[in-house]
Amino acid sequence: MTTYLVEYLPYIKSDPDTPELGEEIPCFRIFPEDDSERWIAQTNEDLPRDVQEEAAVLMAAALSNALGSYRR
């Protein structure tokens, strides 16, 4: 059974006037537990962070459940 995980990987938007104070743009990625480089989905960075996190957790849970029990 494959387990899917959620990782918080924000984008950093820099301001030319103050590059050391980059603005964090939230983004979550969903990937299989055994291969973190092979992410299969990410959230829409235009949505609020809490909405993105809830969606990412739901996607990971659904994938873990559906693919774990799916048989060909």
C-alpha positions as CSV (number, residue, x, y, z in Angstrom):
1,M,0.0,0.0,0.0
2,T,1.4,3.4,-1.0
3,T,1.1,6.2,1.5
4,Y,1.1,9.8,0.3
5,L,2.5,12.7,2.2
6,V,2.2,16.4,2.2
7,E,5.1,18.9,2.2
8,Y,5.0,22.6,2.6
9,L,7.2,24.2,-0.1
10,P,6.4,27.9,-0.3
11,Y,7.6,30.1,-3.2
12,I,9.6,33.2,-2.2
13,K,8.7,36.4,-3.9
14,S,11.5,38.9,-3.5
15,D,11.2,42.7,-3.5
16,P,14.0,44.5,-5.4
17,D,14.1,47.1,-2.6
18,T,14.4,44.6,0.2
19,P,15.6,41.2,-1.2
20,E,16.3,39.9,2.3
21,L,12.6,40.2,3.2
22,G,11.1,37.9,0.6
23,E,7.3,37.4,0.7
24,E,6.3,33.7,1.3
25,I,3.6,32.4,-1.2
26,P,2.1,29.2,0.3
27,C,2.2,25.9,-1.7
28,F,1.8,22.3,-0.7
29,R,2.9,19.2,-2.7
30,I,1.6,15.7,-2.4
31,F,4.0,12.8,-3.1
32,P,4.4,9.1,-2.4
33,E,6.2,8.3,0.9
34,D,8.9,6.3,-0.9
35,D,9.8,8.9,-3.5
36,S,9.6,12.6,-2.3
37,E,11.0,13.9,-5.7
38,R,8.1,12.4,-7.6
39,W,5.3,14.7,-6.5
40,I,2.0,14.1,-8.1
41,A,0.0,17.2,-7.2
42,Q,0.4,20.7,-5.7
43,T,-2.0,23.2,-4.4
44,N,-3.1,26.4,-6.1
45,E,-0.9,29.2,-4.6
46,D,-3.8,31.7,-5.2
47,L,-5.8,30.2,-2.4
48,P,-5.4,31.0,1.3
49,R,-2.8,28.9,3.1
50,D,-5.3,27.1,5.4
51,V,-7.5,26.1,2.4
52,Q,-4.5,24.8,0.5
53,E,-3.4,22.7,3.5
54,E,-6.8,21.2,4.0
55,A,-7.0,20.3,0.3
56,A,-3.5,18.8,0.3
57,V,-4.3,16.6,3.4
58,L,-7.6,15.4,1.9
59,M,-5.8,14.6,-1.5
60,A,-3.1,12.6,0.3
61,A,-5.6,10.7,2.4
62,A,-7.8,9.9,-0.6
63,L,-4.8,8.7,-2.7
64,S,-3.4,6.6,0.2
65,N,-6.8,5.0,0.7
66,A,-7.9,4.6,-2.9
67,L,-4.6,3.4,-4.4
68,G,-3.9,1.2,-1.4
69,S,-7.1,-0.8,-2.0
70,Y,-7.2,-0.5,-5.7
71,R,-6.4,-3.8,-7.6
72,R,-6.2,-4.6,-11.3
